[in-house]
Each structure stands twice: as C-alpha cells, then as structure tokens.
Amino acid sequence: MADDREQKAGELAMHAFKTAGNLQLLIEHMEICGFRTDEYGREDLARVANSLRGMSVRAAMSSGDDDILRAVTGRDDLGRL
C-alpha cells in the first residue's frame, strides 16, 4: 500500500510539474498574441503555476524517488534538502 501511495505521489509530482510548465508557456503565448482569458489575468495564472510547482516538490518528496525529486527541483545535490 505504501509503495502504491509513493508511486502515485511521484506521478502527481510529474503531472503537476509538467502542467505548471505548460501553463507558464500558455501565459507567454497569450502575452505575445495580446490575448487574455475572460476571467483570469496573467497574475492569476502565474499564481496557479507557482502553486503547482510547489505541490510538485512536496509530492516528489513524498514519493521517495530521487529521480523525480531531481526532475522537479533541478537539483543534483539532494543531500542538502
């Protein structure tokens, strides 16, 4: 059971990390094209992306998978975390 939960946490970490990156790209493309969503400003979307990045780190730490943690933090020196 714990292994399954850790695996699911790792999957969540990667999903949140990739979604945050895609959301940031969307924000940049919207700015280039001069578009905005009807209800959310750039700052709102940026806060969501930032929140997803934070959640991805917490989920990666819960997964116990150093490769996932490295991927979402961009750090090789995990001994200091």
Secondary structure as GFF3:
##gff-version 3
##sequence-region A 1 81
A	DSSP	alpha_helix	2	33	.	.	.	ID=ss1
A	DSSP	alpha_helix	42	63	.	.	.	ID=ss2
A	DSSP	alpha_helix	66	73	.	.	.	ID=ss3
A	DSSP	three_ten_helix	78	80	.	.	.	ID=ss4
###
